[in-house]
Amino acid sequence: MSLSSFAYKIAKTEANTIVVLKDNIEIEKFALKINYFSKFNSTGSDICKFFCYEIPPHSSIEPSNYLVSNRLSSIYKLINSDKRLVFLTNISALIQPVISFDSFIDKVIQIKRGDVVELDEFIKRLSELFYKRVDMVYAPGEFAKRGAIIDLFSTFYDKPMRIEFFDDEVDSIKLFYLENQRTFETIDEAVVLPASEYKAKEDEFGYILLENREFLSDFGFEDFVGFANIDENDINSAYRLIEFYEDKNIFAPRIDVSKFLDKLELFQNDFSLTRLINESLSMDDKVKLLREKSKDNRVIIACGSETRRKRVEEFLSLKGIPFKELREGRAALLPAVYLDSGYLDEGIWDKDNKIAFVSFAELFGLTEGGFSLKRFRKPKNVEFEIGDRIVHKKYGIAQFNGLKKIKIEDKQEDFFELEFDEGDKVYVPVYNSDALLAYHGSDGLSSLRSNKWQRNQESIKKSIKKILTELVNTYAKRQLVKRKPYDIDLLEIKEFEAMFEYDETPDQLKAISDVKDDMSKDVPMDRLICGDVSFGKTEVAARAIAIAVFNLKQAVFMVPTTVLALQHFKNLKDRFKSFPVEIQLLTRFSTKSERERILKGLKQGRIDILITTHAVYSKDVEFADLGLVVIDEEHRFGVKVKEHLKSKYPHADMLYLSATPIPRTLNMSLNGILDISVIKTPPLERKPIETIIAKRKSSIIRDAILRELSREGRVYFVHNSIETMDKVKSELDNLLPFAKKGIVHAKMPKNQIKSVFERFNNGEFDILISTSIIESGLDIKSVDTIIIDDADRFGLSDLHQLRGRVGRGDRVAYAYLLYRGKLSENATKRLEYMSEFIERGSGLNLALKDMEIRGYGNILGKDQSGKIKSVGFSTYLSLIEEAIKELKSQPTQREVEIKHSFDVYIPDEYASSQKKVEIYKRLASIRSQDELEELKNELVDRFGKFVEPVENLFLLASLKIAAQQVYAKKLSLSKNGVIVEFYIDANIDTDKLISLENCRFLSETSVFFPLLGKRLKTIHRNLIDIFNSIKK
């Protein structure tokens, strides 16, 4: 019986149920199925996911907080829940020891609104339950304290809570979102479970099981119906791995586990439950089945998301199949096709009850999309940290020494302390920290005693303006070249779009829309798509290729490496498998006869899509009718290559893919100069890769590999010295003799390299010992652990690429960066960056850091790397923005100086120094009063009511925004009045200013407004009114 069929049956029953499955992923999938089918039944269920640990109990690796929290909450529900339980577990979880049930219950804390709780004692209790104190809560088992507020992520909930105290009384308990730390729901009471079954060893990093342990089968489950989806091989595999653990005696004896399993019923086939649609059917047959079976069956298509539901809706409309929408709370009562946005990976057909469920994957013949256990991680969005080199737009490169609270007369104010050459310092008010930019170059500190920085900026801006002028002329000339517009509304194109197995991100949809708009015009496209690794650029390219080939044109996809070409070939073959499209691959691995056959096919028009490296640059490559050129990692191809292709195929559309990070604001400014689409948000399915930095030890290597093999996965072991690879293989043979190992490196014959990759891809090896030859393009979904030996010897770019080889399937992925001996300062920084930026697309900061190593690319089509290096990438981008605005005669951002006598700072008890830096930077970057109010509401929610210095900070920020809108240069606030100094081209109505009763001109550009108030709040209100009344 399929898992879907069995989940469907369980969802319809009312008895407590225990189900033993094969592994953690099967538990997660089964839980989703039961959740889905429960929507169509009246029985409500409390689903427990009791995962196994994927590490040995005495391990040098910390267990996943998601697995821990689910185990602990499952134990609590098992003991306390009065609802019907569906308890899901697996064979390894039955074997592993569990915290004692009695000991567990004794540790549980229940807290209610109105309870009297001594705050320090509560924090002590949390520490005793192994909760970690942090600056900001992001994962189960963490808590943070800010004044009278405790943020706490109990392992019982899937959302953290914010507990606010009034003296020693619990005033409120609210749940909040991890993403923005904002509260969304008030609850009256909360349960705080222990944060771990494990405790840290005192002598070294590692975790050991707490005392008083027992086994899951000890609970009895007398009133439960029991089922199992395992066989003898699964049991053998679980116990086989135990043989390689140091302490075998803590696991459940096999005889006891077998006795427990004997009480359970094995999954049996129910022939009344089948599948309505099989993936292997042709699309015409599937459409025919839907039309016929929906006459007397309720056919529910589980689309997986609202985005995909809309795609299916459009597809069914094109096919002429009527359908209804299945909304929350509405039942499918009558025979028809219903569209549901819920997720189901495999459908069923209940013939007796005349209801069928069809998954999105089944409908479009897809393999199941990426699936992962949930993970919690701290986002890394810090622009710069204490000790970093940064840029002050006006003064140059400096070292950021941190925040400094300075007392001037009766006021205290926070400043950013910047240190320049020769120890000279500048103190920047926090509300002007928008003048500070990240710097990732290696130049020395600027001198305040010369104007070299200012001269260099002017020189660079002059150079930028020259390039921009050339680009404007090129852009205009490009509009003169004409070609036939593409039909972007063909049925095949709609079908191709509907078959995408993931949800497009808003950025992806915008990029796709940009490409479609370009290709529907009579002018050849020339567009750059910018986005980090795995952010979906390839799908944008696939959509463009589909438009070209379905309009009977040829397309070529150029990539810089053979391995990357292989990956794109595999992906595009899979993407176009439902269409009569001929795709070929031409690389250095191609034989002479293959090359001749492909060149002939291109010339005769029999090949629709060619994936290739630089080979297409050869004179003997001719296309019958080339319509589109896609170039991946465009910075790896010289300008000559691109110009040659434009010259040879002037009517072909050009699409470039790049990881160079372009901020949205610059992208908008470049409109009419360069066509750029920016993808800055990762796909929802893309999960972060857990990155572990550790000193090289045999125990860590063994545990990491055992963790992966225990879940039927495979491992990359990267060792970049060919001479010592055999020695490494011998070491792994001793540690894990049963694991099958292969070796690959660049000096092997081409055919042998290809053979090793194919054998590993086919599952013949458990471990592939490799040099960095795997860094570009290998895409094997069952490989979710990579161990990088001597990681400190790799550059950041290489580490980034190597880590990207894992995490492409349905499991938590791990990257181990191992080093020997003492690390150099640069190596330490590289590894720290890799650990901190754990997202697959590591965001702007890692991309910028990466660019230090691989070069800055040709942002404006010409090499500007020397100029970028001298001022930093962020500064260079800001200079481009300024230059564009000047060329377009648009207003640039004006600096505002504010003199005052009020306390302005965030107290230490509110946030750590680094967190304050982040808040100050966010505050300074805000450009509207609405944005400022939104940030204020967020911080009040997170930190409580503002104290006066924080209130003053926001009032000054508000004044700065208002002053910038009227082009005020300087505000001098005092109890006697306010002096406003305007820029010469002030954005004000002078007549309205003169007409104000309390206005006194001090000079042509300076005005005095007397007695606006003594408190900053009053001054702010009156001055805002004045600015609003005189603004043009």
Secondary structure, 3 states (H helix, E strand, C coil): CCHHHHHHHHHHCCCCEEEEECCHHHHHHHHHHHHHHHCCCCCCCEEEECCCCCCCCCECCCCCHHHHHHHHHHHHHHHHCCCCEEEEEEHHHHHCCEECHHHHHHHCEEEECCCECCHHHHHHHHHHCCCEECCCCCCCCEEEEECCEEEECCCCCCCCEEEEEECCEEEEEEEECCCCCCEEEECCEEEECCCCCEEECCCCCCEEECCCEECHHHHCCCCCEEEECCCHHHHHHHHHHHCCCCCHHHCCCHHHHHHHHHCCEECCCCCCEECCCCCCCCHHHHHHHHHHHCCCCEEEEECCCHHHHHHHHHHHHHHCCCCEECCCCCCCCCCEEEEECCCCCCCEEECCCCEEEEEHHHHHCCCCCCCCCCCCCCCCCCCCCCCCEEEECCCEEEEEEEEEEEEECCEEEEEEEEECHHHCEEEEEHHHHHHEEECCCCCCCCCCCCCHHHHHHHHHHHHHHHHHHHHHHHHHHHCCCCCCCCCCCCHHHHHHHHCCCCCCCHHHHHHHHHHHHHHCCCCCCEEEEEECCCCCHHHHHHHHHHHHHHCCCEEEEECCCHHHHHHHHHHHHHHCCCCCCCEEEECCCCCHHHHHHHHHHHHHCCCCEEEECHHHHCCCCCCCCEEEEEECCHHHCCHHHHHHHHHHCCCCEEEEEECCCCCHHHHHHCCCCCEEEEECCCCCCCCCCEEEEEECCHHHHHHHHHHHHCCCCEEEEECCCHHHHHHHHHHHHHHCCCCCEEEECCCCCHHHHHHHHHHHHCCCCCEEEECHHHCCCCCCCCEEEEEECCHHHCCHHHHHHHHCCCCCCCCCCEEEEEECCCCCHHHHHHHHHHHHCCCCCCHHHHHHHHHHHHCCCCCCCCCCHHHHHHHCHHHHHHHHHHHHHHHCCCCCCCCCEEECCCCECCCCCCCCHHHHHHHHHHHHHCCCHHHHHHHHHHHHHHHCCCCHHHHHHHHHHHHHHHHHHCCEEEEEECCCEEEEEECCCCCECHHHHHHCCCCEECCCCEEEEECCCCCHHHHHHHHHHHHHHHEC
